[in-house]
Amino acid sequence: MDGTKIEANANKYTFVWNKAVGNYDRKLDEKIKNHLREIDRIVAEENEIYLEDDLEETGVNSRITTGQVEGVVKSIDKKLAKNPMDKKLKKKAKEFKKDILPRKQKYEEVFAIFEGRNSYSKTDHDATFMRMKEDAMLNGQLKPGYNVQIGTENRYIVGFTIHPNPTDTKTMIPHLKHLEKRLGRLPENIVADAGYGSEENYEYLEEKNLGSYVKYNKFHWEKKKKNRENPYLTDNLPYIAETDRFVCRNGKQLLHIGNRKYVTEAGYETRRDYYRCEDCTGCPYATECKNTDKNRTIMVSHRLNELKRKANANLCSKRGHKLRSQRVVEVEQVFGRIKGCWSFRRFHLRGADKVKIEWGLLAIAHNIAKMALEG
């Protein structure tokens, strides 16, 4: 399994960024709050619709909604019905209706298009801005595109999926679920590069009893002698499971001080444990071990480390070496034919559904061409 980024048929200058829209939306919320503070005569109605004190406490989920703004407009209209000559209230009502409410509606529509992404193109809402490897200007600029994932067997494409997110980590499970749904089964072994090596993916492969030959991001890095023998790296600290603590080079113990749970976008729950040295005062290795005056603190995922040890054993086995060497002549050759020999580097159609059809036709063409050459 592997992925590649293909440029979308979209204008590369029509980008919309989630962070920028979020900033504009927060500024609009501040403007709304300032207006509400000025309208002293509708304080009661305002409090029923939007509690400012509660908003400050709720943090990221404290955005003012279109419904709340509409409620404010209705409250102002009620007051104007009782006092139609109030010029200040008329001015506020006009600004809410002509400016604030339309902008709030626009921002909510934009957030709905993002669907958790960081960006999209105005000319193809399904396309996300990604850093492409091939760039005519050789400056690594972002372009709207799609992350195409394929799985191959003997260089035949057995399944593909199209994703809006640029990283491969989040694509493995959706891809394999789609493959199982279409074919009724999953492959015996999964071979992939370090872009897919996450705790969530390893857990899924183990749950499905699949042969896991998926690298993690430090697979080659930790094989180097200088890293393998570095006594200060967290992975090289001796761990005493019975007492749940680590021991540093100076013989000091790193005691467990707590843990924190994390939940991924897919709903997978993981845990990170924190350990702190009992006392780093006067340690002769302090300058090499840490870059702070405080006692050293480390973060560890025991479950991820266990899964990485299993993955390492698989990858370093005789079968693992064979399967790893096959990856570069399997899926890479397929991408080489489509992107290199056939010069397909940009989709012609717009929208995720049409892009799937276009890539599906390419996959069929590739499989037929390979059959013809072998026949």
NORPENOR-V478766 format. One record per residue. N is the residue number from 1. RES is the residue in one letter. PSI is psi in degrees with one decimal (none if undefined). D_CENTER is the distance of its C-alpha to the mean C-alpha in Angstrom with 1 decimal. Layout:
# NORPENOR-V478766
n->N res->RES psi->PSI d_center->D_CENTER
n->N res->RES psi->PSI d_center->D_CENTER
This chain:
# NORPENOR-V478766
n->1 res->M psi->139.5 d_center->18.9
n->2 res->D psi->169.1 d_center->17.2
n->3 res->G psi->162.4 d_center->15.4
n->4 res->T psi->154.4 d_center->16.3
n->5 res->K psi->128.7 d_center->15.4
n->6 res->I psi->131.8 d_center->18.2
n->7 res->E psi->139.8 d_center->19.1
n->8 res->A psi->159.7 d_center->19.6
n->9 res->N psi->71.6 d_center->23.0
n->10 res->A psi->151.5 d_center->22.1
n->11 res->N psi->125.3 d_center->23.5
n->12 res->K psi->-5.8 d_center->21.4
n->13 res->Y psi->5.7 d_center->22.9
n->14 res->T psi->47.7 d_center->22.0
n->15 res->F psi->149.9 d_center->18.5
n->16 res->V psi->123.6 d_center->17.4
n->17 res->W psi->134.1 d_center->14.9
n->18 res->N psi->-43.1 d_center->13.3
n->19 res->K psi->-41.4 d_center->14.5
n->20 res->A psi->-45.0 d_center->17.9
n->21 res->V psi->-38.0 d_center->18.5
n->22 res->G psi->-39.7 d_center->17.5
n->23 res->N psi->-43.8 d_center->20.2
n->24 res->Y psi->-39.7 d_center->22.7
n->25 res->D psi->-40.4 d_center->22.2
n->26 res->R psi->-38.5 d_center->22.9
n->27 res->K psi->-38.2 d_center->25.9
n->28 res->L psi->-38.9 d_center->27.2
n->29 res->D psi->-40.3 d_center->27.0
n->30 res->E psi->-38.5 d_center->29.0
n->31 res->K psi->-41.2 d_center->31.5
n->32 res->I psi->-44.6 d_center->31.9
n->33 res->K psi->-39.3 d_center->32.6
n->34 res->N psi->-39.7 d_center->35.2
n->35 res->H psi->-41.3 d_center->36.9
n->36 res->L psi->-33.6 d_center->37.1
n->37 res->R psi->-30.2 d_center->38.7
n->38 res->E psi->-27.3 d_center->41.3
n->39 res->I psi->77.9 d_center->42.2
n->40 res->D psi->-29.4 d_center->44.4
n->41 res->R psi->-4.7 d_center->46.2
n->42 res->I psi->31.8 d_center->43.2
n->43 res->V psi->-42.6 d_center->41.8
n->44 res->A psi->-47.7 d_center->42.3
n->45 res->E psi->-38.1 d_center->40.4
n->46 res->E psi->-44.8 d_center->37.5
n->47 res->N psi->-31.1 d_center->37.2
n->48 res->E psi->-30.2 d_center->37.1
n->49 res->I psi->-39.7 d_center->34.2
n->50 res->Y psi->112.0 d_center->32.1
n->51 res->L psi->109.2 d_center->32.6
n->52 res->E psi->-41.3 d_center->31.7
n->53 res->D psi->-42.8 d_center->32.1
n->54 res->D psi->-35.5 d_center->29.7
n->55 res->L psi->-42.3 d_center->27.2
n->56 res->E psi->-29.7 d_center->27.1
n->57 res->E psi->-26.2 d_center->26.5
n->58 res->T psi->-8.5 d_center->23.5
n->59 res->G psi->-126.0 d_center->21.2
n->60 res->V psi->-23.0 d_center->18.0
n->61 res->N psi->17.1 d_center->19.4
n->62 res->S psi->20.3 d_center->22.6
n->63 res->R psi->141.6 d_center->22.3
n->64 res->I psi->132.0 d_center->25.6
n->65 res->T psi->165.5 d_center->25.4
n->66 res->T psi->-38.7 d_center->27.5
n->67 res->G psi->-39.2 d_center->29.6
n->68 res->Q psi->-40.5 d_center->30.5
n->69 res->V psi->-40.8 d_center->31.6
n->70 res->E psi->-36.3 d_center->33.6
n->71 res->G psi->-38.6 d_center->35.2
n->72 res->V psi->-42.1 d_center->36.2
n->73 res->V psi->-43.1 d_center->37.7
n->74 res->K psi->-39.9 d_center->39.8
n->75 res->S psi->-42.2 d_center->41.0
n->76 res->I psi->-40.9 d_center->42.1
n->77 res->D psi->-37.4 d_center->43.9
n->78 res->K psi->-41.6 d_center->45.7
n->79 res->K psi->-38.2 d_center->47.0
n->80 res->L psi->-31.6 d_center->48.0
n->81 res->A psi->-32.5 d_center->50.0
n->82 res->K psi->-31.2 d_center->52.0
n->83 res->N psi->74.2 d_center->52.3
n->84 res->P psi->-12.8 d_center->52.0
n->85 res->M psi->2.2 d_center->53.5
n->86 res->D psi->102.1 d_center->50.8
n->87 res->K psi->-37.0 d_center->49.6
n->88 res->K psi->-42.8 d_center->46.9
n->89 res->L psi->-37.3 d_center->45.4
n->90 res->K psi->-42.8 d_center->45.8
n->91 res->K psi->-42.8 d_center->43.9
n->92 res->K psi->-42.0 d_center->41.0
n->93 res->A psi->-42.1 d_center->40.9
n->94 res->K psi->-43.3 d_center->40.9
n->95 res->E psi->-39.6 d_center->38.0
n->96 res->F psi->-42.9 d_center->35.9
n->97 res->K psi->-41.1 d_center->36.7
n->98 res->K psi->-25.2 d_center->36.6
n->99 res->D psi->-60.8 d_center->33.8
n->100 res->I psi->-50.8 d_center->31.7
n->101 res->L psi->-47.4 d_center->31.2
n->102 res->P psi->-39.3 d_center->30.4
n->103 res->R psi->-40.2 d_center->27.8
n->104 res->K psi->-41.6 d_center->26.2
n->105 res->Q psi->-40.7 d_center->26.2
n->106 res->K psi->-44.6 d_center->24.7
n->107 res->Y psi->-39.2 d_center->21.7
n->108 res->E psi->-37.7 d_center->21.1
n->109 res->E psi->-40.3 d_center->21.2
n->110 res->V psi->-44.0 d_center->18.7
n->111 res->F psi->-34.4 d_center->16.2
n->112 res->A psi->-34.0 d_center->16.9
n->113 res->I psi->-36.7 d_center->16.0
n->114 res->F psi->-44.1 d_center->12.6
n->115 res->E psi->46.0 d_center->11.5
n->116 res->G psi->-4.0 d_center->8.3
n->117 res->R psi->167.1 d_center->7.8
n->118 res->N psi->-17.2 d_center->9.0
n->119 res->S psi->167.8 d_center->12.0
n->120 res->Y psi->166.1 d_center->14.4
n->121 res->S psi->140.7 d_center->17.9
n->122 res->K psi->-26.6 d_center->21.0
n->123 res->T psi->-8.4 d_center->22.7
n->124 res->D psi->95.9 d_center->20.0
n->125 res->H psi->-22.9 d_center->17.8
n->126 res->D psi->-14.1 d_center->15.6
n->127 res->A psi->138.9 d_center->15.0
n->128 res->T psi->145.3 d_center->12.1
n->129 res->F psi->124.2 d_center->13.2
n->130 res->M psi->155.4 d_center->12.4
n->131 res->R psi->114.5 d_center->14.5
n->132 res->M psi->144.5 d_center->17.0
n->133 res->K psi->-41.2 d_center->19.1
n->134 res->E psi->119.8 d_center->22.2
n->135 res->D psi->123.2 d_center->23.2
n->136 res->A psi->-31.8 d_center->26.8
n->137 res->M psi->-2.6 d_center->27.1
n->138 res->L psi->33.8 d_center->25.6
n->139 res->N psi->10.4 d_center->23.7
n->140 res->G psi->32.3 d_center->20.1
n->141 res->Q psi->153.8 d_center->19.6
n->142 res->L psi->141.3 d_center->16.6
n->143 res->K psi->150.0 d_center->17.5
n->144 res->P psi->134.4 d_center->16.4
n->145 res->G psi->-175.1 d_center->15.5
n->146 res->Y psi->147.0 d_center->14.1
n->147 res->N psi->107.4 d_center->12.6
n->148 res->V psi->122.4 d_center->15.6
n->149 res->Q psi->132.8 d_center->15.6
n->150 res->I psi->152.9 d_center->19.2
n->151 res->G psi->135.7 d_center->21.2
n->152 res->T psi->156.0 d_center->24.7
n->153 res->E psi->117.7 d_center->27.9
n->154 res->N psi->35.7 d_center->30.8
n->155 res->R psi->16.4 d_center->29.0
n->156 res->Y psi->138.6 d_center->29.0
n->157 res->I psi->116.4 d_center->25.8
n->158 res->V psi->-9.5 d_center->25.7
n->159 res->G psi->150.5 d_center->22.5
n->160 res->F psi->154.3 d_center->19.7
n->161 res->T psi->153.0 d_center->16.7
n->162 res->I psi->130.5 d_center->15.0
n->163 res->H psi->146.9 d_center->11.4
n->164 res->P psi->-12.9 d_center->10.1
n->165 res->N psi->138.6 d_center->6.7
n->166 res->P psi->-23.0 d_center->7.9
n->167 res->T psi->145.0 d_center->6.7
n->168 res->D psi->-20.9 d_center->9.0
n->169 res->T psi->-41.8 d_center->7.9
n->170 res->K psi->0.0 d_center->6.6
n->171 res->T psi->-20.5 d_center->9.7
n->172 res->M psi->-51.0 d_center->12.6
n->173 res->I psi->-48.0 d_center->13.4
n->174 res->P psi->-37.3 d_center->13.4
n->175 res->H psi->-46.1 d_center->15.4
n->176 res->L psi->-35.1 d_center->17.8
n->177 res->K psi->-41.5 d_center->18.4
n->178 res->H psi->-42.2 d_center->19.3
n->179 res->L psi->-43.3 d_center->21.5
n->180 res->E psi->-38.0 d_center->23.3
n->181 res->K psi->-39.6 d_center->23.9
n->182 res->R psi->-38.9 d_center->25.4
n->183 res->L psi->-15.3 d_center->27.4
n->184 res->G psi->1.7 d_center->28.1
n->185 res->R psi->169.3 d_center->27.2
n->186 res->L psi->158.0 d_center->24.8
n->187 res->P psi->160.4 d_center->25.7
n->188 res->E psi->-40.2 d_center->27.5
n->189 res->N psi->147.1 d_center->25.3
n->190 res->I psi->122.5 d_center->21.7
n->191 res->V psi->125.0 d_center->21.6
n->192 res->A psi->162.5 d_center->18.4
n->193 res->D psi->-174.2 d_center->17.6
n->194 res->A psi->-15.8 d_center->15.7
n->195 res->G psi->-15.8 d_center->12.3
n->196 res->Y psi->-0.6 d_center->12.3
n->197 res->G psi->84.6 d_center->13.9
n->198 res->S psi->161.1 d_center->12.1
n->199 res->E psi->-42.2 d_center->14.2
n->200 res->E psi->-43.0 d_center->12.9
n->201 res->N psi->-41.9 d_center->13.7
n->202 res->Y psi->-40.8 d_center->17.0
n->203 res->E psi->-41.5 d_center->18.0
n->204 res->Y psi->-44.2 d_center->17.6
n->205 res->L psi->-37.9 d_center->19.7
n->206 res->E psi->-40.3 d_center->22.2
n->207 res->E psi->-35.6 d_center->22.5
n->208 res->K psi->1.7 d_center->23.3
n->209 res->N psi->41.7 d_center->25.7
n->210 res->L psi->147.5 d_center->24.4
n->211 res->G psi->117.1 d_center->25.3
n->212 res->S psi->110.5 d_center->22.3
n->213 res->Y psi->56.2 d_center->22.5
n->214 res->V psi->123.4 d_center->18.9
n->215 res->K psi->160.3 d_center->18.8
n->216 res->Y psi->169.0 d_center->16.8
n->217 res->N psi->-21.2 d_center->16.0
n->218 res->K psi->20.7 d_center->19.4
n->219 res->F psi->-50.3 d_center->21.5
n->220 res->H psi->-34.3 d_center->23.7
n->221 res->W psi->-42.9 d_center->23.6
n->222 res->E psi->-10.0 d_center->25.1
n->223 res->K psi->-16.8 d_center->27.8
n->224 res->K psi->142.1 d_center->29.4
n->225 res->K psi->-42.3 d_center->32.5
n->226 res->K psi->-30.6 d_center->31.8
n->227 res->N psi->-35.6 d_center->28.5
n->228 res->R psi->-30.1 d_center->30.0
n->229 res->E psi->5.5 d_center->33.0
n->230 res->N psi->112.8 d_center->31.4
n->231 res->P psi->-6.4 d_center->32.6
n->232 res->Y psi->-12.9 d_center->30.3
n->233 res->L psi->141.9 d_center->26.9
n->234 res->T psi->-40.0 d_center->25.5
n->235 res->D psi->-19.7 d_center->25.3
n->236 res->N psi->-2.5 d_center->29.0
n->237 res->L psi->132.6 d_center->30.3
n->238 res->P psi->134.5 d_center->32.7
n->239 res->Y psi->131.6 d_center->31.5
n->240 res->I psi->102.7 d_center->34.2
n->241 res->A psi->-34.7 d_center->32.8
n->242 res->E psi->-38.1 d_center->36.0
n->243 res->T psi->2.2 d_center->35.7
n->244 res->D psi->63.5 d_center->31.9
n->245 res->R psi->158.5 d_center->32.1
n->246 res->F psi->162.2 d_center->31.6
n->247 res->V psi->129.6 d_center->34.5
n->248 res->C psi->177.9 d_center->34.3
n->249 res->R psi->-28.7 d_center->36.6
n->250 res->N psi->3.3 d_center->39.0
n->251 res->G psi->0.7 d_center->39.4
n->252 res->K psi->151.2 d_center->37.7
n->253 res->Q psi->138.6 d_center->35.6
n->254 res->L psi->109.9 d_center->32.1
n->255 res->L psi->148.4 d_center->32.2
n->256 res->H psi->125.4 d_center->29.5
n->257 res->I psi->-2.5 d_center->28.9
n->258 res->G psi->179.3 d_center->26.2
n->259 res->N psi->166.3 d_center->22.8
n->260 res->R psi->138.0 d_center->19.7
n->261 res->K psi->144.5 d_center->17.6
n->262 res->Y psi->143.2 d_center->13.8
n->263 res->V psi->125.2 d_center->12.3
n->264 res->T psi->173.1 d_center->8.9
n->265 res->E psi->-29.4 d_center->7.7
n->266 res->A psi->-1.5 d_center->10.1
n->267 res->G psi->4.6 d_center->12.7
n->268 res->Y psi->131.7 d_center->13.2
n->269 res->E psi->127.5 d_center->15.2
n->270 res->T psi->168.8 d_center->15.6
n->271 res->R psi->141.1 d_center->18.1
n->272 res->R psi->130.6 d_center->18.7
n->273 res->D psi->144.0 d_center->22.4
n->274 res->Y psi->136.7 d_center->24.0
n->275 res->Y psi->141.0 d_center->27.3
n->276 res->R psi->138.4 d_center->29.7
n->277 res->C psi->139.7 d_center->32.8
n->278 res->E psi->-34.5 d_center->36.0
n->279 res->D psi->116.1 d_center->37.6
n->280 res->C psi->5.0 d_center->36.9
n->281 res->T psi->128.0 d_center->40.1
n->282 res->G psi->11.4 d_center->42.2
n->283 res->C psi->126.6 d_center->39.9
n->284 res->P psi->-14.1 d_center->41.0
n->285 res->Y psi->9.6 d_center->37.5
n->286 res->A psi->-42.4 d_center->35.7
n->287 res->T psi->-29.0 d_center->35.1
n->288 res->E psi->-26.2 d_center->33.5
n->289 res->C psi->-34.0 d_center->31.6
n->290 res->K psi->163.9 d_center->30.0
n->291 res->N psi->33.5 d_center->29.8
n->292 res->T psi->159.8 d_center->30.7
n->293 res->D psi->-14.3 d_center->33.9
n->294 res->K psi->165.2 d_center->32.4
n->295 res->N psi->141.0 d_center->32.4
n->296 res->R psi->134.9 d_center->29.6
n->297 res->T psi->135.0 d_center->26.7
n->298 res->I psi->154.6 d_center->24.2
n->299 res->M psi->132.5 d_center->21.1
n->300 res->V psi->139.5 d_center->21.2
n->301 res->S psi->102.5 d_center->19.4
n->302 res->H psi->-37.5 d_center->22.5
n->303 res->R psi->-41.8 d_center->20.9
n->304 res->L psi->-40.9 d_center->18.4
n->305 res->N psi->-39.1 d_center->21.4
n->306 res->E psi->-44.3 d_center->23.5
n->307 res->L psi->-35.9 d_center->21.1
n->308 res->K psi->-36.1 d_center->20.9
n->309 res->R psi->-40.1 d_center->24.7
n->310 res->K psi->-43.2 d_center->25.0
n->311 res->A psi->-40.1 d_center->22.7
n->312 res->N psi->-41.2 d_center->24.7
n->313 res->A psi->-41.4 d_center->27.9
n->314 res->N psi->-46.4 d_center->27.0
n->315 res->L psi->-31.7 d_center->25.9
n->316 res->C psi->-2.6 d_center->29.1
n->317 res->S psi->168.7 d_center->31.4
n->318 res->K psi->-42.0 d_center->33.7
n->319 res->R psi->-36.7 d_center->31.8
n->320 res->G psi->-42.7 d_center->28.5
n->321 res->H psi->-40.7 d_center->30.0
n->322 res->K psi->-46.4 d_center->31.2
n->323 res->L psi->-37.0 d_center->28.0
n->324 res->R psi->-39.2 d_center->26.0
n->325 res->S psi->-25.4 d_center->28.7
n->326 res->Q psi->-26.7 d_center->28.4
n->327 res->R psi->-41.3 d_center->24.8
n->328 res->V psi->-23.7 d_center->25.7
n->329 res->V psi->-2.3 d_center->28.6
n->330 res->E psi->-86.3 d_center->26.8
n->331 res->V psi->-32.1 d_center->23.6
n->332 res->E psi->-35.0 d_center->24.0
n->333 res->Q psi->-34.2 d_center->27.4
n->334 res->V psi->-46.8 d_center->26.2
n->335 res->F psi->-35.7 d_center->23.8
n->336 res->G psi->-41.0 d_center->26.7
n->337 res->R psi->-48.4 d_center->29.0
n->338 res->I psi->-45.9 d_center->26.9
n->339 res->K psi->-33.9 d_center->25.6
n->340 res->G psi->-61.9 d_center->28.6
n->341 res->C psi->-41.0 d_center->31.7
n->342 res->W psi->-3.4 d_center->30.9
n->343 res->S psi->35.6 d_center->29.2
n->344 res->F psi->103.5 d_center->26.5
n->345 res->R psi->0.7 d_center->23.8
n->346 res->R psi->131.7 d_center->23.3
n->347 res->F psi->151.1 d_center->23.2
n->348 res->H psi->-22.1 d_center->26.3
n->349 res->L psi->162.1 d_center->25.2
n->350 res->R psi->146.3 d_center->22.8
n->351 res->G psi->142.8 d_center->20.5
n->352 res->A psi->-41.0 d_center->18.3
n->353 res->D psi->-43.6 d_center->21.4
n->354 res->K psi->-34.5 d_center->23.7
n->355 res->V psi->-38.6 d_center->21.3
n->356 res->K psi->-42.1 d_center->21.2
n->357 res->I psi->-44.6 d_center->25.0
n->358 res->E psi->-45.9 d_center->25.3
n->359 res->W psi->-33.5 d_center->23.3
n->360 res->G psi->-40.7 d_center->25.1
n->361 res->L psi->-39.0 d_center->28.4
n->362 res->L psi->-40.4 d_center->27.4
n->363 res->A psi->-42.9 d_center->26.6
n->364 res->I psi->-43.2 d_center->30.0
n->365 res->A psi->-40.5 d_center->31.8
n->366 res->H psi->-46.7 d_center->30.4
n->367 res->N psi->-40.1 d_center->31.6
n->368 res->I psi->-41.9 d_center->34.9
n->369 res->A psi->-37.8 d_center->35.5
n->370 res->K psi->-40.5 d_center->34.9
n->371 res->M psi->-40.4 d_center->37.3
n->372 res->A psi->-39.5 d_center->39.8
n->373 res->L psi->-35.7 d_center->39.7
n->374 res->E psi->-27.9 d_center->40.2
n->375 res->G psi->none d_center->42.8
